[in-house]
């Protein structure tokens, strides 16, 4: 369970950071937030939510390990 939560945490955080980087023009190669049409105009908020969820999943992974 710890490994799965760690992987989910990594994916969520990288997608959130990638979405912010894409929004500010620093990175344009990948990311899911800017590709979702229903998030038009809300990409920054969605990216921040992904980062927060990733940190929460990482915290759960640490708690599951002890």
N, CA, C, O and CB atoms as a CASP TS submission, in Angstrom:
PFRMAT TS
TARGET T0000
AUTHOR 0000-0000-0000
METHOD Language model
MODEL 1
PARENT N/A
ATOM      1  N   UNK     1       0.826  -1.193   0.000  1.00  0.00           N
ATOM      2  CA  UNK     1       0.000   0.000   0.000  1.00  0.00           C
ATOM      3  C   UNK     1       0.869   1.255   0.000  1.00  0.00           C
ATOM      4  O   UNK     1       0.551   2.248  -0.655  1.00  0.00           O
ATOM      5  CB  UNK     1      -0.939  -0.001   1.208  1.00  0.00           C
ATOM      6  N   UNK     2       1.983   1.192   0.754  1.00  0.00           N
ATOM      7  CA  UNK     2       2.862   2.356   0.842  1.00  0.00           C
ATOM      8  C   UNK     2       3.445   2.711  -0.527  1.00  0.00           C
ATOM      9  O   UNK     2       3.540   3.884  -0.888  1.00  0.00           O
ATOM     10  CB  UNK     2       3.993   2.095   1.846  1.00  0.00           C
ATOM     11  N   UNK     3       3.831   1.687  -1.278  1.00  0.00           N
ATOM     12  CA  UNK     3       4.404   1.927  -2.605  1.00  0.00           C
ATOM     13  C   UNK     3       3.408   2.535  -3.568  1.00  0.00           C
ATOM     14  O   UNK     3       3.752   3.420  -4.352  1.00  0.00           O
ATOM     15  CB  UNK     3       4.932   0.643  -3.179  1.00  0.00           C
ATOM     16  N   UNK     4       2.167   2.058  -3.511  1.00  0.00           N
ATOM     17  CA  UNK     4       1.131   2.593  -4.389  1.00  0.00           C
ATOM     18  C   UNK     4       0.828   4.047  -4.049  1.00  0.00           C
ATOM     19  O   UNK     4       0.721   4.886  -4.943  1.00  0.00           O
ATOM     20  CB  UNK     4      -0.143   1.749  -4.287  1.00  0.00           C
ATOM     21  N   UNK     5       0.687   4.350  -2.749  1.00  0.00           N
ATOM     22  CA  UNK     5       0.431   5.737  -2.345  1.00  0.00           C
ATOM     23  C   UNK     5       1.606   6.643  -2.695  1.00  0.00           C
ATOM     24  O   UNK     5       1.411   7.800  -3.065  1.00  0.00           O
ATOM     25  CB  UNK     5       0.147   5.810  -0.841  1.00  0.00           C
ATOM     26  N   UNK     6       2.805   6.129  -2.581  1.00  0.00           N
ATOM     27  CA  UNK     6       3.974   6.916  -2.972  1.00  0.00           C
ATOM     28  C   UNK     6       3.980   7.222  -4.459  1.00  0.00           C
ATOM     29  O   UNK     6       4.316   8.332  -4.870  1.00  0.00           O
ATOM     30  CB  UNK     6       5.247   6.185  -2.596  1.00  0.00           C
ATOM     31  N   UNK     7       3.608   6.233  -5.265  1.00  0.00           N
ATOM     32  CA  UNK     7       3.538   6.448  -6.710  1.00  0.00           C
ATOM     33  C   UNK     7       2.442   7.445  -7.074  1.00  0.00           C
ATOM     34  O   UNK     7       2.654   8.333  -7.900  1.00  0.00           O
ATOM     35  CB  UNK     7       3.296   5.122  -7.429  1.00  0.00           C
ATOM     36  N   UNK     8       1.275   7.297  -6.456  1.00  0.00           N
ATOM     37  CA  UNK     8       0.165   8.228  -6.703  1.00  0.00           C
ATOM     38  C   UNK     8       0.570   9.642  -6.297  1.00  0.00           C
ATOM     39  O   UNK     8       0.270  10.608  -6.999  1.00  0.00           O
ATOM     40  CB  UNK     8      -1.108   7.787  -5.930  1.00  0.00           C
ATOM     41  N   UNK     9       1.249   9.756  -5.166  1.00  0.00           N
ATOM     42  CA  UNK     9       1.725  11.060  -4.705  1.00  0.00           C
ATOM     43  C   UNK     9       2.678  11.680  -5.722  1.00  0.00           C
ATOM     44  O   UNK     9       2.566  12.863  -6.044  1.00  0.00           O
ATOM     45  CB  UNK     9       2.420  10.926  -3.341  1.00  0.00           C
ATOM     46  N   UNK    10       3.604  10.889  -6.219  1.00  0.00           N
ATOM     47  CA  UNK    10       4.560  11.381  -7.211  1.00  0.00           C
ATOM     48  C   UNK    10       3.861  11.860  -8.475  1.00  0.00           C
ATOM     49  O   UNK    10       4.182  12.927  -8.999  1.00  0.00           O
ATOM     50  CB  UNK    10       5.568  10.293  -7.560  1.00  0.00           C
ATOM     51  N   UNK    11       2.906  11.075  -8.968  1.00  0.00           N
ATOM     52  CA  UNK    11       2.193  11.437 -10.200  1.00  0.00           C
ATOM     53  C   UNK    11       1.380  12.716 -10.000  1.00  0.00           C
ATOM     54  O   UNK    11       1.397  13.601 -10.856  1.00  0.00           O
ATOM     55  CB  UNK    11       1.268  10.283 -10.647  1.00  0.00           C
ATOM     56  N   UNK    12       0.674  12.817  -8.886  1.00  0.00           N
ATOM     57  CA  UNK    12      -0.134  14.009  -8.640  1.00  0.00           C
ATOM     58  C   UNK    12       0.726  15.262  -8.522  1.00  0.00           C
ATOM     59  O   UNK    12       0.396  16.303  -9.090  1.00  0.00           O
ATOM     60  CB  UNK    12      -0.962  13.829  -7.376  1.00  0.00           C
ATOM     61  N   UNK    13       1.820  15.161  -7.789  1.00  0.00           N
ATOM     62  CA  UNK    13       2.682  16.333  -7.620  1.00  0.00           C
ATOM     63  C   UNK    13       3.325  16.728  -8.942  1.00  0.00           C
ATOM     64  O   UNK    13       3.385  17.914  -9.265  1.00  0.00           O
ATOM     65  CB  UNK    13       3.766  16.058  -6.569  1.00  0.00           C
ATOM     66  N   UNK    14       3.807  15.756  -9.711  1.00  0.00           N
ATOM     67  CA  UNK    14       4.442  16.115 -10.982  1.00  0.00           C
ATOM     68  C   UNK    14       3.437  16.698 -11.975  1.00  0.00           C
ATOM     69  O   UNK    14       3.780  17.605 -12.734  1.00  0.00           O
ATOM     70  CB  UNK    14       5.122  14.891 -11.593  1.00  0.00           C
ATOM     71  N   UNK    15       2.202  16.191 -11.982  1.00  0.00           N
ATOM     72  CA  UNK    15       1.193  16.759 -12.869  1.00  0.00           C
ATOM     73  C   UNK    15       0.813  18.172 -12.438  1.00  0.00           C
ATOM     74  O   UNK    15       0.584  19.039 -13.282  1.00  0.00           O
ATOM     75  CB  UNK    15      -0.049  15.868 -12.902  1.00  0.00           C
ATOM     76  N   UNK    16       0.744  18.405 -11.129  1.00  0.00           N
ATOM     77  CA  UNK    16       0.439  19.748 -10.639  1.00  0.00           C
ATOM     78  C   UNK    16       1.543  20.739 -10.966  1.00  0.00           C
ATOM     79  O   UNK    16       1.274  21.846 -11.433  1.00  0.00           O
ATOM     80  CB  UNK    16       0.208  19.718  -9.144  1.00  0.00           C
ATOM     81  N   UNK    17       2.783  20.343 -10.721  1.00  0.00           N
ATOM     82  CA  UNK    17       3.918  21.225 -11.039  1.00  0.00           C
ATOM     83  C   UNK    17       4.019  21.422 -12.546  1.00  0.00           C
ATOM     84  O   UNK    17       4.303  22.526 -13.011  1.00  0.00           O
ATOM     85  CB  UNK    17       5.245  20.642 -10.483  1.00  0.00           C
ATOM     86  N   UNK    18       3.791  20.364 -13.306  1.00  0.00           N
ATOM     87  CA  UNK    18       3.807  20.488 -14.762  1.00  0.00           C
ATOM     88  C   UNK    18       2.720  21.412 -15.280  1.00  0.00           C
ATOM     89  O   UNK    18       2.937  22.161 -16.233  1.00  0.00           O
ATOM     90  CB  UNK    18       3.657  19.131 -15.397  1.00  0.00           C
ATOM     91  N   UNK    19       1.548  21.363 -14.654  1.00  0.00           N
ATOM     92  CA  UNK    19       0.461  22.256 -15.052  1.00  0.00           C
ATOM     93  C   UNK    19       0.785  23.712 -14.767  1.00  0.00           C
ATOM     94  O   UNK    19       0.493  24.591 -15.578  1.00  0.00           O
ATOM     95  CB  UNK    19      -0.819  21.871 -14.343  1.00  0.00           C
ATOM     96  N   UNK    20       1.395  23.967 -13.601  1.00  0.00           N
ATOM     97  CA  UNK    20       1.812  25.339 -13.289  1.00  0.00           C
ATOM     98  C   UNK    20       2.917  25.808 -14.224  1.00  0.00           C
ATOM     99  O   UNK    20       2.897  26.943 -14.700  1.00  0.00           O
ATOM    100  CB  UNK    20       2.284  25.437 -11.835  1.00  0.00           C
ATOM    101  N   UNK    21       3.874  24.937 -14.482  1.00  0.00           N
ATOM    102  CA  UNK    21       4.965  25.306 -15.386  1.00  0.00           C
ATOM    103  C   UNK    21       4.440  25.578 -16.788  1.00  0.00           C
ATOM    104  O   UNK    21       4.899  26.507 -17.454  1.00  0.00           O
ATOM    105  CB  UNK    21       6.028  24.202 -15.428  1.00  0.00           C
ATOM    106  N   UNK    22       3.479  24.772 -17.241  1.00  0.00           N
ATOM    107  CA  UNK    22       2.896  25.007 -18.564  1.00  0.00           C
ATOM    108  C   UNK    22       2.134  26.331 -18.598  1.00  0.00           C
ATOM    109  O   UNK    22       2.213  27.070 -19.579  1.00  0.00           O
ATOM    110  CB  UNK    22       1.960  23.848 -18.952  1.00  0.00           C
ATOM    111  N   UNK    23       1.410  26.626 -17.548  1.00  0.00           N
ATOM    112  CA  UNK    23       0.632  27.863 -17.516  1.00  0.00           C
ATOM    113  C   UNK    23       1.531  29.095 -17.600  1.00  0.00           C
ATOM    114  O   UNK    23       1.188  30.071 -18.267  1.00  0.00           O
ATOM    115  CB  UNK    23      -0.212  27.921 -16.245  1.00  0.00           C
ATOM    116  N   UNK    24       2.671  29.052 -16.929  1.00  0.00           N
ATOM    117  CA  UNK    24       3.575  30.195 -16.923  1.00  0.00           C
ATOM    118  C   UNK    24       4.578  30.159 -18.077  1.00  0.00           C
ATOM    119  O   UNK    24       5.460  31.014 -18.152  1.00  0.00           O
ATOM    120  CB  UNK    24       4.315  30.252 -15.609  1.00  0.00           C
ATOM    121  N   UNK    25       4.452  29.183 -18.972  1.00  0.00           N
ATOM    122  CA  UNK    25       5.251  29.142 -20.187  1.00  0.00           C
ATOM    123  C   UNK    25       6.632  28.549 -20.038  1.00  0.00           C
ATOM    124  O   UNK    25       7.479  28.742 -20.910  1.00  0.00           O
ATOM    125  CB  UNK    25       5.382  30.486 -20.714  1.00  0.00           C
ATOM    126  N   UNK    26       6.882  27.837 -18.967  1.00  0.00           N
ATOM    127  CA  UNK    26       8.219  27.282 -18.757  1.00  0.00           C
ATOM    128  C   UNK    26       8.363  25.881 -19.321  1.00  0.00           C
ATOM    129  O   UNK    26       9.480  25.433 -19.580  1.00  0.00           O
ATOM    130  CB  UNK    26       8.546  27.268 -17.287  1.00  0.00           C
ATOM    131  N   UNK    27       7.255  25.182 -19.515  1.00  0.00           N
ATOM    132  CA  UNK    27       7.318  23.771 -19.897  1.00  0.00           C
ATOM    133  C   UNK    27       6.101  23.455 -20.736  1.00  0.00           C
ATOM    134  O   UNK    27       4.973  23.712 -20.316  1.00  0.00           O
ATOM    135  CB  UNK    27       7.393  22.839 -18.647  1.00  0.00           C
ATOM    136  N   UNK    28       6.312  22.905 -21.909  1.00  0.00           N
ATOM    137  CA  UNK    28       5.181  22.687 -22.806  1.00  0.00           C
ATOM    138  C   UNK    28       5.077  21.256 -23.324  1.00  0.00           C
ATOM    139  O   UNK    28       4.304  21.006 -24.248  1.00  0.00           O
ATOM    140  CB  UNK    28       5.277  23.625 -23.965  1.00  0.00           C
ATOM    141  N   UNK    29       5.819  20.318 -22.769  1.00  0.00           N
ATOM    142  CA  UNK    29       5.862  18.985 -23.352  1.00  0.00           C
ATOM    143  C   UNK    29       4.731  18.066 -22.905  1.00  0.00           C
ATOM    144  O   UNK    29       4.165  17.355 -23.734  1.00  0.00           O
ATOM    145  CB  UNK    29       7.158  18.352 -23.024  1.00  0.00           C
ATOM    146  N   UNK    30       4.393  18.060 -21.641  1.00  0.00           N
ATOM    147  CA  UNK    30       3.379  17.132 -21.154  1.00  0.00           C
ATOM    148  C   UNK    30       2.590  17.772 -20.033  1.00  0.00           C
ATOM    149  O   UNK    30       2.906  18.859 -19.551  1.00  0.00           O
ATOM    150  CB  UNK    30       4.018  15.822 -20.678  1.00  0.00           C
ATOM    151  N   UNK    31       1.592  17.086 -19.654  1.00  0.00           N
ATOM    152  CA  UNK    31       0.733  17.557 -18.577  1.00  0.00           C
ATOM    153  C   UNK    31      -0.713  17.316 -18.944  1.00  0.00           C
ATOM    154  O   UNK    31      -1.096  17.422 -20.109  1.00  0.00           O
ATOM    155  CB  UNK    31       0.976  19.045 -18.285  1.00  0.00           C
ATOM    156  N   UNK    32      -1.500  16.998 -17.961  1.00  0.00           N
ATOM    157  CA  UNK    32      -2.909  16.680 -18.220  1.00  0.00           C
ATOM    158  C   UNK    32      -3.842  17.843 -17.971  1.00  0.00           C
ATOM    159  O   UNK    32      -4.931  17.894 -18.543  1.00  0.00           O
ATOM    160  CB  UNK    32      -3.335  15.526 -17.374  1.00  0.00           C
ATOM    161  N   UNK    33      -3.437  18.782 -17.126  1.00  0.00           N
ATOM    162  CA  UNK    33      -4.345  19.854 -16.733  1.00  0.00           C
ATOM    163  C   UNK    33      -4.696  20.740 -17.926  1.00  0.00           C
ATOM    164  O   UNK    33      -5.860  21.100 -18.102  1.00  0.00           O
ATOM    165  CB  UNK    33      -3.722  20.695 -15.614  1.00  0.00           C
ATOM    166  N   UNK    34      -3.728  21.089 -18.730  1.00  0.00           N
ATOM    167  CA  UNK    34      -4.025  21.994 -19.845  1.00  0.00           C
ATOM    168  C   UNK    34      -4.742  21.296 -20.994  1.00  0.00           C
ATOM    169  O   UNK    34      -5.258  21.962 -21.892  1.00  0.00           O
ATOM    170  CB  UNK    34      -2.747  22.618 -20.356  1.00  0.00           C
ATOM    171  N   UNK    35      -4.781  19.971 -20.982  1.00  0.00           N
ATOM    172  CA  UNK    35      -5.466  19.228 -22.041  1.00  0.00           C
ATOM    173  C   UNK    35      -6.950  19.005 -21.751  1.00  0.00           C
ATOM    174  O   UNK    35      -7.722  18.707 -22.663  1.00  0.00           O
ATOM    175  CB  UNK    35      -4.789  17.896 -22.245  1.00  0.00           C
ATOM    176  N   UNK    36      -7.347  19.145 -20.501  1.00  0.00           N
ATOM    177  CA  UNK    36      -8.749  18.923 -20.127  1.00  0.00           C
ATOM    178  C   UNK    36      -9.561  20.173 -20.463  1.00  0.00           C
ATOM    179  O   UNK    36      -9.346  21.237 -19.882  1.00  0.00           O
ATOM    180  CB  UNK    36      -8.877  18.573 -18.604  1.00  0.00           C
ATOM    181  N   UNK    37     -10.479  20.040 -21.388  1.00  0.00           N
ATOM    182  CA  UNK    37     -11.255  21.185 -21.863  1.00  0.00           C
ATOM    183  C   UNK    37     -12.162  21.795 -20.818  1.00  0.00           C
ATOM    184  O   UNK    37     -12.416  22.999 -20.854  1.00  0.00           O
ATOM    185  CB  UNK    37     -12.072  20.782 -23.028  1.00  0.00           C
ATOM    186  N   UNK    38     -12.658  20.995 -19.884  1.00  0.00           N
ATOM    187  CA  UNK    38     -13.578  21.527 -18.887  1.00  0.00           C
ATOM    188  C   UNK    38     -12.866  22.368 -17.827  1.00  0.00           C
ATOM    189  O   UNK    38     -13.525  22.985 -16.990  1.00  0.00           O
ATOM    190  CB  UNK    38     -14.325  20.393 -18.222  1.00  0.00           C
ATOM    191  N   UNK    39     -11.541  22.401 -17.848  1.00  0.00           N
ATOM    192  CA  UNK    39     -10.781  23.212 -16.894  1.00  0.00           C
ATOM    193  C   UNK    39     -10.335  24.548 -17.479  1.00  0.00           C
ATOM    194  O   UNK    39      -9.524  25.244 -16.866  1.00  0.00           O
ATOM    195  CB  UNK    39      -9.571  22.444 -16.417  1.00  0.00           C
ATOM    196  N   UNK    40     -10.842  24.918 -18.639  1.00  0.00           N
ATOM    197  CA  UNK    40     -10.439  26.175 -19.265  1.00  0.00           C
ATOM    198  C   UNK    40     -10.655  27.352 -18.319  1.00  0.00           C
ATOM    199  O   UNK    40     -11.765  27.589 -17.843  1.00  0.00           O
ATOM    200  CB  UNK    40     -11.215  26.396 -20.569  1.00  0.00           C
ATOM    201  N   UNK    41      -9.591  28.070 -18.062  1.00  0.00           N
ATOM    202  CA  UNK    41      -9.643  29.209 -17.169  1.00  0.00           C
ATOM    203  C   UNK    41      -9.383  28.866 -15.714  1.00  0.00           C
ATOM    204  O   UNK    41      -9.255  29.761 -14.879  1.00  0.00           O
ATOM    205  CB  UNK    41     -10.959  29.861 -17.286  1.00  0.00           C
ATOM    206  N   UNK    42      -9.302  27.582 -15.402  1.00  0.00           N
ATOM    207  CA  UNK    42      -9.097  27.152 -14.017  1.00  0.00           C
ATOM    208  C   UNK    42      -7.873  26.247 -13.880  1.00  0.00           C
ATOM    209  O   UNK    42      -7.782  25.478 -12.923  1.00  0.00           O
ATOM    210  CB  UNK    42     -10.338  26.427 -13.504  1.00  0.00           C
ATOM    211  N   UNK    43      -6.937  26.328 -14.819  1.00  0.00           N
ATOM    212  CA  UNK    43      -5.794  25.439 -14.816  1.00  0.00           C
ATOM    213  C   UNK    43      -4.897  25.627 -13.595  1.00  0.00           C
ATOM    214  O   UNK    43      -4.381  24.653 -13.047  1.00  0.00           O
ATOM    215  CB  UNK    43      -4.996  25.644 -16.066  1.00  0.00           C
ATOM    216  N   UNK    44      -4.712  26.864 -13.173  1.00  0.00           N
ATOM    217  CA  UNK    44      -3.846  27.132 -12.024  1.00  0.00           C
ATOM    218  C   UNK    44      -4.449  26.528 -10.766  1.00  0.00           C
ATOM    219  O   UNK    44      -3.740  25.898  -9.981  1.00  0.00           O
ATOM    220  CB  UNK    44      -3.629  28.649 -11.842  1.00  0.00           C
ATOM    221  N   UNK    45      -5.750  26.712 -10.565  1.00  0.00           N
ATOM    222  CA  UNK    45      -6.415  26.156  -9.389  1.00  0.00           C
ATOM    223  C   UNK    45      -6.354  24.627  -9.394  1.00  0.00           C
ATOM    224  O   UNK    45      -6.102  24.008  -8.360  1.00  0.00           O
ATOM    225  CB  UNK    45      -7.875  26.627  -9.330  1.00  0.00           C
ATOM    226  N   UNK    46      -6.582  24.029 -10.547  1.00  0.00           N
ATOM    227  CA  UNK    46      -6.537  22.571 -10.653  1.00  0.00           C
ATOM    228  C   UNK    46      -5.128  22.057 -10.377  1.00  0.00           C
ATOM    229  O   UNK    46      -4.966  21.014  -9.744  1.00  0.00           O
ATOM    230  CB  UNK    46      -7.008  22.116 -12.046  1.00  0.00           C
ATOM    231  N   UNK    47      -4.119  22.766 -10.838  1.00  0.00           N
ATOM    232  CA  UNK    47      -2.741  22.354 -10.589  1.00  0.00           C
ATOM    233  C   UNK    47      -2.409  22.432  -9.102  1.00  0.00           C
ATOM    234  O   UNK    47      -1.742  21.549  -8.564  1.00  0.00           O
ATOM    235  CB  UNK    47      -1.768  23.224 -11.395  1.00  0.00           C
ATOM    236  N   UNK    48      -2.870  23.480  -8.446  1.00  0.00           N
ATOM    237  CA  UNK    48      -2.627  23.613  -7.010  1.00  0.00           C
ATOM    238  C   UNK    48      -3.347  22.502  -6.249  1.00  0.00           C
ATOM    239  O   UNK    48      -2.800  21.953  -5.293  1.00  0.00           O
ATOM    240  CB  UNK    48      -3.089  24.998  -6.504  1.00  0.00           C
ATOM    241  N   UNK    49      -4.561  22.170  -6.662  1.00  0.00           N
ATOM    242  CA  UNK    49      -5.297  21.078  -6.016  1.00  0.00           C
ATOM    243  C   UNK    49      -4.559  19.758  -6.204  1.00  0.00           C
ATOM    244  O   UNK    49      -4.497  18.952  -5.275  1.00  0.00           O
ATOM    245  CB  UNK    49      -6.730  20.974  -6.585  1.00  0.00           C
ATOM    246  N   UNK    50      -3.999  19.523  -7.386  1.00  0.00           N
ATOM    247  CA  UNK    50      -3.232  18.299  -7.614  1.00  0.00           C
ATOM    248  C   UNK    50      -2.011  18.232  -6.704  1.00  0.00           C
ATOM    249  O   UNK    50      -1.698  17.169  -6.167  1.00  0.00           O
ATOM    250  CB  UNK    50      -2.799  18.209  -9.077  1.00  0.00           C
ATOM    251  N   UNK    51      -1.326  19.345  -6.528  1.00  0.00           N
ATOM    252  CA  UNK    51      -0.159  19.362  -5.651  1.00  0.00           C
ATOM    253  C   UNK    51      -0.575  19.073  -4.209  1.00  0.00           C
ATOM    254  O   UNK    51       0.079  18.288  -3.523  1.00  0.00           O
ATOM    255  CB  UNK    51       0.567  20.720  -5.741  1.00  0.00           C
ATOM    256  N   UNK    52      -1.642  19.695  -3.752  1.00  0.00           N
ATOM    257  CA  UNK    52      -2.109  19.464  -2.376  1.00  0.00           C
ATOM    258  C   UNK    52      -2.546  18.014  -2.188  1.00  0.00           C
ATOM    259  O   UNK    52      -2.236  17.406  -1.163  1.00  0.00           O
ATOM    260  CB  UNK    52      -3.275  20.417  -2.032  1.00  0.00           C
ATOM    261  N   UNK    53      -3.256  17.454  -3.156  1.00  0.00           N
ATOM    262  CA  UNK    53      -3.656  16.047  -3.060  1.00  0.00           C
ATOM    263  C   UNK    53      -2.437  15.122  -3.079  1.00  0.00           C
ATOM    264  O   UNK    53      -2.415  14.100  -2.392  1.00  0.00           O
ATOM    265  CB  UNK    53      -4.609  15.684  -4.210  1.00  0.00           C
ATOM    266  N   UNK    54      -1.436  15.484  -3.862  1.00  0.00           N
ATOM    267  CA  UNK    54      -0.209  14.684  -3.884  1.00  0.00           C
ATOM    268  C   UNK    54       0.519  14.722  -2.553  1.00  0.00           C
ATOM    269  O   UNK    54       1.037  13.702  -2.097  1.00  0.00           O
ATOM    270  CB  UNK    54       0.714  15.170  -4.983  1.00  0.00           C
ATOM    271  N   UNK    55       0.562  15.883  -1.930  1.00  0.00           N
ATOM    272  CA  UNK    55       1.186  15.976  -0.611  1.00  0.00           C
ATOM    273  C   UNK    55       0.394  15.185   0.421  1.00  0.00           C
ATOM    274  O   UNK    55       0.983  14.557   1.301  1.00  0.00           O
ATOM    275  CB  UNK    55       1.305  17.440  -0.176  1.00  0.00           C
ATOM    276  N   UNK    56      -0.921  15.206   0.325  1.00  0.00           N
ATOM    277  CA  UNK    56      -1.755  14.425   1.242  1.00  0.00           C
ATOM    278  C   UNK    56      -1.531  12.927   1.042  1.00  0.00           C
ATOM    279  O   UNK    56      -1.443  12.175   2.012  1.00  0.00           O
ATOM    280  CB  UNK    56      -3.242  14.769   1.042  1.00  0.00           C
ATOM    281  N   UNK    57      -1.440  12.496  -0.212  1.00  0.00           N
ATOM    282  CA  UNK    57      -1.184  11.084  -0.487  1.00  0.00           C
ATOM    283  C   UNK    57       0.197  10.692   0.007  1.00  0.00           C
ATOM    284  O   UNK    57       0.380   9.576   0.492  1.00  0.00           O
ATOM    285  CB  UNK    57      -1.317  10.789  -1.988  1.00  0.00           C
ATOM    286  N   UNK    58       1.176  11.586  -0.105  1.00  0.00           N
ATOM    287  CA  UNK    58       2.513  11.312   0.427  1.00  0.00           C
ATOM    288  C   UNK    58       2.502  11.182   1.933  1.00  0.00           C
ATOM    289  O   UNK    58       3.187  10.329   2.497  1.00  0.00           O
ATOM    290  CB  UNK    58       3.479  12.404   0.017  1.00  0.00           C
ATOM    291  N   UNK    59       1.722  12.033   2.586  1.00  0.00           N
ATOM    292  CA  UNK    59       1.588  11.924   4.036  1.00  0.00           C
ATOM    293  C   UNK    59       0.941  10.615   4.452  1.00  0.00           C
ATOM    294  O   UNK    59       1.345  10.004   5.442  1.00  0.00           O
ATOM    295  CB  UNK    59       0.782  13.083   4.572  1.00  0.00           C
ATOM    296  N   UNK    60      -0.063  10.184   3.699  1.00  0.00           N
ATOM    297  CA  UNK    60      -0.691   8.894   3.983  1.00  0.00           C
ATOM    298  C   UNK    60       0.289   7.741   3.752  1.00  0.00           C
ATOM    299  O   UNK    60       0.273   6.755   4.489  1.00  0.00           O
ATOM    300  CB  UNK    60      -1.942   8.706   3.112  1.00  0.00           C
ATOM    301  N   UNK    61       1.131   7.863   2.743  1.00  0.00           N
ATOM    302  CA  UNK    61       2.127   6.834   2.483  1.00  0.00           C
ATOM    303  C   UNK    61       3.111   6.732   3.642  1.00  0.00           C
ATOM    304  O   UNK    61       3.490   5.631   4.041  1.00  0.00           O
ATOM    305  CB  UNK    61       2.871   7.125   1.179  1.00  0.00           C
ATOM    306  N   UNK    62       3.519   7.852   4.173  1.00  0.00           N
ATOM    307  CA  UNK    62       4.434   7.847   5.325  1.00  0.00           C
ATOM    308  C   UNK    62       3.758   7.256   6.554  1.00  0.00           C
ATOM    309  O   UNK    62       4.377   6.509   7.312  1.00  0.00           O
ATOM    310  CB  UNK    62       4.926   9.272   5.631  1.00  0.00           C
ATOM    311  N   UNK    63       2.497   7.591   6.747  1.00  0.00           N
ATOM    312  CA  UNK    63       1.767   7.074   7.916  1.00  0.00           C
ATOM    313  C   UNK    63       1.546   5.559   7.777  1.00  0.00           C
ATOM    314  O   UNK    63       1.600   4.829   8.766  1.00  0.00           O
ATOM    315  CB  UNK    63       0.398   7.809   8.078  1.00  0.00           C
ATOM    316  N   UNK    64       1.302   5.102   6.567  1.00  0.00           N
ATOM    317  CA  UNK    64       1.088   3.667   6.351  1.00  0.00           C
ATOM    318  C   UNK    64       2.370   2.874   6.565  1.00  0.00           C
ATOM    319  O   UNK    64       2.325   1.685   6.882  1.00  0.00           O
ATOM    320  CB  UNK    64       0.551   3.416   4.941  1.00  0.00           C
ATOM    321  N   UNK    65       3.508   3.529   6.392  1.00  0.00           N
ATOM    322  CA  UNK    65       4.785   2.843   6.569  1.00  0.00           C
ATOM    323  C   UNK    65       5.189   2.667   8.011  1.00  0.00           C
ATOM    324  O   UNK    65       6.024   1.811   8.306  1.00  0.00           O
ATOM    325  CB  UNK    65       5.850   3.579   5.857  1.00  0.00           C
ATOM    326  N   UNK    66       4.632   3.444   8.926  1.00  0.00           N
ATOM    327  CA  UNK    66       5.061   3.319  10.318  1.00  0.00           C
ATOM    328  C   UNK    66       4.075   2.584  11.183  1.00  0.00           C
ATOM    329  O   UNK    66       4.312   2.409  12.378  1.00  0.00           O
ATOM    330  CB  UNK    66       5.305   4.663  10.896  1.00  0.00           C
TER
END
